[in-house]
């Protein structure tokens, strides 16, 4: 029987490379992985866009938040798989002005924080982290804009009370340095960041320790993206959801084994891996439904608490199609 051709878009994460190279093959599927390159942020955004807008592909990497909002509204055009190619802790993403008034996280209560999006997956986890360190996100004055480029476009939705758009022609980094913001949250490091000499520094310079504490107390290594399939592709062959999930998990296992066997990326990666496993366990970047249930619960809880969904979407509802597929 001929294999079913499936094309998926994704960023060029090392964990998916065994699928891209064909070392791992999903059962019954002739898989083509269309990847961005060199860790490009614009390239990654393009892969997410194509996953849901390019009719030439059957799906790919997409925002967990955007998928959640569709489920909340009863929009089932896409079928989510419990595969999470992107995870990221968030303490490292909180930046302040060197020599400014902020010395610790508690100083940010009631202050002005810039953020690239109010509704993105990462920004939901940002506020989950703020609650962890004792800050109420509703007391923050939020500003939405671009980190390093002038803000030129309106946000994609009406901003709630207390949330502002950056002035046209201004970047959030520029506003932070000028003292118009007390902090910014940014996934890529701001261009003006430098730990020793730059005008922008981290609130948590030794971020691994607070992130380890966050993991130990919340159980979350925040998943931010998942893999989705177009409903028409899934309905024509529901078995592809399980086949692809198992293949992504196998590719993840291949990457993990390679890291353990020959940890060459940096001179002390082996020590770093040992430390990570000691804190988080062997399978710290797990795919699959049950192993991620609690983290999806936390994500959906935070989105509802922030008013981003009209109701509390359960994890079983979030992955209802995948579960129904057997």
matplotlib code that plots the C-alpha trace (Angstrom):
import matplotlib.pyplot as plt

x = [0.0, 1.4, 2.3, 0.2, 2.0, 1.9, 3.8, 4.2, 5.9, 8.1, 11.1, 14.4, 14.5, 17.1, 14.4, 12.6, 15.7, 15.4, 12.1, 13.4, 16.3, 14.2, 16.0, 12.6, 9.6, 6.0, 4.2, 2.1, 3.2, 5.6, 6.4, 8.0, 9.2, 9.4, 11.7, 12.9, 16.6, 19.3, 16.9, 15.4, 12.6, 10.9, 11.4, 9.7, 6.8, 6.5, 6.3, 3.5, 1.6, 2.0, 0.8, -2.7, -2.8, -0.8, -3.1, -0.1, 0.6, -1.4, -0.4, 2.6, 3.8, 1.3, 0.6, -0.9, -2.8, -4.3, -5.4, -6.9, -8.9, -10.3, -11.4, -13.0, -15.1, -16.0, -13.8, -12.5, -10.8, -7.5, -6.7, -4.1, -1.5, 0.2, 3.6, 5.3, 8.3, 8.8, 9.1, 10.7, 11.1, 10.3, 12.3, 15.1, 12.8, 12.2, 14.5, 15.0, 17.1, 20.6, 20.8, 17.0, 14.6, 13.9, 16.1, 14.0, 10.7, 8.6, 9.5, 7.4, 4.1, 1.9, 4.7, 4.8, 6.0, 6.3, 5.4, 5.3, 1.8, -1.0, -2.5, 0.5, 1.3, 4.5, 2.8, 0.3, 3.2, 4.9, 1.9, 1.8, 5.4, 4.7, 2.0, 4.7, 7.0, 4.1, 3.0, -0.6, -0.6, -3.7, -1.8, 0.7, 0.4, 1.0, 2.3, 2.3, 4.7, 7.8, 10.9, 13.6, 11.8, 9.4, 5.8, 3.8, 0.8, -2.3, -2.7, -4.8, -7.6, -9.1, -6.9, -8.5, -8.5, -5.1, -3.3, -1.8, -0.2, 3.3, 3.3, 3.8, 7.5, 8.7, 10.1, 9.7, 13.5, 13.7, 10.9, 12.6, 16.0, 14.2, 12.5, 9.0, 8.8, 10.2, 10.6, 10.0, 9.3, 11.0, 11.6, 14.6, 17.3, 16.9, 19.6, 20.6, 21.0, 24.4, 25.0, 28.1, 27.9, 24.5, 21.8, 19.3, 19.9, 17.9, 15.9, 17.2, 20.8, 21.2, 17.8, 18.4, 17.8, 14.5, 13.4, 14.3, 12.4, 9.4, 9.6, 9.8, 6.9, 4.6, 5.7, 5.7, 8.3, 6.1, 5.0, 4.2, 3.7, 2.1, 1.6, -1.8, -3.3, -5.9, -9.3, -9.8, -6.5, -7.3, -10.9, -9.8, -7.3, -7.8, -5.0, -2.4, -2.7, -1.4, 1.2, 2.7, 2.6, 4.5, 7.0, 7.6, 8.1, 10.6, 12.5, 12.6, 14.0, 16.7, 17.8, 17.9, 20.0, 22.4, 22.8, 23.6, 25.9, 28.0, 27.1, 29.3, 27.4, 29.3, 32.3, 30.3, 27.0, 27.5, 27.5, 24.5, 22.6, 23.4, 22.2, 19.0, 18.1, 18.8, 16.2, 13.7, 14.1, 15.2, 12.2, 12.0, 10.9, 8.2, 5.6, 2.3, -1.1, -1.0, 2.6, 1.6, -2.0, -1.1, 0.9, -2.0, -4.3, -2.2, -2.0, -5.8, -6.4, -4.1, -5.7, -9.2, -8.1, -6.7, -10.0, -8.5, -11.1, -14.8, -14.7, -12.3, -11.3, -10.4, -7.3, -9.6, -11.5, -8.2, -7.2, -10.7, -10.1, -6.8, -8.4, -11.4, -9.1, -8.2]
y = [0.0, 3.4, 5.8, 8.8, 12.1, 14.7, 18.0, 19.9, 23.2, 23.7, 25.7, 24.0, 22.5, 19.8, 17.6, 17.3, 16.8, 13.0, 13.4, 15.9, 13.7, 10.5, 8.8, 8.5, 7.7, 7.8, 4.6, 4.8, 8.3, 9.8, 12.9, 16.1, 18.6, 22.2, 23.9, 27.5, 27.9, 29.1, 29.7, 32.7, 34.4, 35.8, 32.3, 30.7, 33.1, 32.2, 28.5, 29.1, 31.2, 28.5, 25.8, 27.2, 29.3, 27.5, 25.0, 23.1, 21.7, 19.6, 21.5, 22.1, 24.0, 26.6, 28.7, 26.9, 30.1, 30.6, 27.0, 27.5, 30.6, 28.6, 25.8, 28.3, 29.6, 26.2, 26.5, 23.0, 23.6, 22.2, 19.1, 19.5, 16.8, 16.5, 17.4, 20.5, 21.5, 24.7, 25.1, 27.9, 29.1, 32.8, 34.3, 34.9, 37.0, 39.8, 42.8, 46.1, 49.3, 49.2, 51.7, 52.1, 51.9, 48.2, 46.0, 42.9, 41.4, 42.8, 46.3, 45.8, 45.9, 48.5, 49.4, 49.6, 46.5, 46.2, 42.9, 41.8, 40.5, 40.4, 37.2, 35.0, 31.7, 33.1, 36.1, 33.8, 31.9, 35.3, 36.2, 32.7, 33.2, 36.7, 35.1, 32.6, 35.4, 37.1, 39.7, 40.2, 40.7, 42.8, 45.5, 45.9, 48.6, 46.7, 48.1, 46.1, 46.7, 45.5, 44.9, 46.5, 47.9, 50.9, 50.1, 50.7, 48.4, 48.2, 45.2, 42.4, 42.8, 45.5, 45.8, 45.4, 48.2, 48.9, 47.6, 50.2, 50.1, 51.6, 55.0, 54.8, 54.8, 53.7, 50.3, 48.9, 48.7, 52.4, 53.2, 51.1, 52.9, 56.3, 55.4, 55.3, 51.6, 49.9, 46.5, 44.5, 40.9, 39.6, 36.1, 37.1, 39.0, 42.8, 44.2, 46.6, 43.8, 43.0, 41.4, 43.6, 46.8, 47.2, 49.6, 46.6, 43.8, 40.9, 41.1, 37.5, 37.4, 33.9, 32.8, 29.1, 29.0, 30.8, 28.7, 25.5, 26.6, 27.4, 23.9, 22.2, 24.0, 24.2, 21.2, 23.4, 23.5, 25.9, 24.4, 27.3, 25.6, 22.4, 20.6, 20.9, 19.1, 20.5, 18.9, 17.7, 15.9, 14.3, 13.4, 11.6, 9.5, 9.8, 7.4, 10.0, 11.8, 8.8, 7.9, 11.5, 11.8, 8.6, 9.6, 13.0, 11.2, 8.8, 11.8, 13.4, 10.2, 10.1, 13.6, 12.9, 9.8, 11.7, 14.4, 11.8, 9.9, 12.7, 16.1, 18.2, 21.5, 23.3, 22.2, 21.7, 20.6, 17.2, 18.9, 21.0, 17.9, 16.1, 19.1, 19.4, 15.7, 15.9, 18.7, 17.8, 14.1, 12.2, 13.0, 16.7, 17.6, 14.9, 14.7, 12.9, 13.7, 12.4, 13.5, 17.1, 17.2, 19.2, 21.8, 22.3, 22.6, 25.4, 27.1, 27.0, 28.1, 31.2, 32.1, 32.0, 33.9, 36.7, 36.9, 35.6, 32.8, 33.0, 29.7, 27.3, 25.0, 21.5, 19.6, 16.8, 19.3, 20.9, 17.5, 16.0, 15.1, 13.4, 11.4, 10.5, 9.2, 6.3]
z = [0.0, -1.0, 1.8, 2.3, 1.4, 4.3, 4.4, 7.7, 8.5, 11.5, 12.8, 12.5, 16.0, 16.6, 18.1, 14.8, 12.6, 12.7, 10.9, 8.4, 7.5, 7.3, 10.1, 11.7, 9.5, 10.5, 9.8, 6.6, 5.8, 3.3, 5.4, 4.1, 6.8, 5.6, 8.0, 8.6, 8.9, 11.3, 14.1, 12.4, 14.3, 11.1, 9.5, 12.5, 12.2, 8.5, 9.3, 11.8, 9.3, 6.6, 8.9, 8.9, 5.7, 3.0, 1.2, 0.0, 3.4, 5.8, 9.0, 11.1, 14.1, 15.5, 18.5, 21.5, 22.4, 18.9, 19.0, 22.4, 21.3, 18.3, 20.6, 22.9, 20.0, 18.7, 15.7, 14.9, 11.6, 13.0, 15.0, 17.7, 18.4, 21.9, 20.3, 21.7, 19.6, 21.5, 25.3, 27.1, 30.7, 31.1, 33.9, 31.4, 29.2, 31.7, 31.1, 32.9, 32.4, 33.9, 36.8, 36.7, 39.7, 39.5, 41.5, 42.0, 40.6, 43.5, 42.4, 39.3, 41.1, 39.5, 37.0, 33.2, 31.3, 27.5, 25.8, 22.2, 22.4, 25.0, 23.7, 22.6, 24.2, 25.7, 27.2, 28.9, 30.5, 31.4, 33.6, 35.1, 36.1, 37.6, 39.8, 40.9, 42.1, 43.9, 41.3, 40.2, 36.4, 36.7, 38.6, 35.7, 33.1, 29.9, 26.7, 23.5, 20.6, 18.8, 20.8, 18.6, 15.6, 15.5, 16.2, 13.0, 13.1, 15.3, 17.4, 16.0, 18.5, 20.8, 23.8, 27.3, 29.9, 31.2, 28.1, 25.7, 22.3, 21.9, 20.2, 16.4, 15.5, 19.0, 20.0, 23.5, 24.0, 23.2, 25.6, 28.3, 27.9, 27.9, 31.2, 29.7, 30.8, 33.8, 32.1, 28.9, 28.3, 25.2, 23.8, 21.6, 23.5, 22.9, 20.7, 23.5, 26.1, 27.4, 30.8, 31.6, 29.5, 27.8, 28.8, 29.1, 31.6, 33.1, 36.3, 37.0, 35.8, 37.2, 35.7, 35.9, 39.7, 39.7, 36.7, 38.4, 41.5, 39.2, 37.7, 41.0, 42.4, 39.4, 37.3, 34.2, 31.5, 29.5, 26.2, 23.7, 20.3, 19.2, 15.9, 14.2, 11.2, 8.9, 9.7, 6.1, 6.1, 9.5, 8.7, 5.5, 7.5, 11.3, 12.0, 10.9, 14.2, 16.2, 13.5, 13.5, 17.3, 17.7, 15.0, 16.6, 20.0, 18.3, 16.8, 20.2, 21.7, 18.9, 19.7, 23.5, 22.9, 20.7, 23.3, 26.0, 23.8, 22.4, 24.0, 21.8, 21.3, 24.0, 26.1, 29.3, 27.8, 29.6, 33.0, 32.0, 30.9, 34.1, 36.1, 34.1, 34.5, 38.2, 38.6, 35.9, 35.2, 32.1, 30.0, 30.6, 27.0, 26.8, 24.1, 24.5, 26.2, 29.7, 30.4, 29.6, 31.0, 34.1, 32.0, 29.5, 32.5, 33.9, 30.5, 30.0, 33.6, 33.2, 29.8, 31.4, 34.5, 32.2, 30.4, 27.1, 26.8, 27.6, 29.6, 31.0, 28.2, 29.6, 28.4, 27.2, 25.1, 23.8, 22.4, 21.9, 18.3, 19.0, 21.8, 19.7, 17.0, 19.3]

ax = plt.figure().add_subplot(projection="3d")
ax.plot(x, y, z, "-o")
ax.set_aspect("equal")
plt.show()
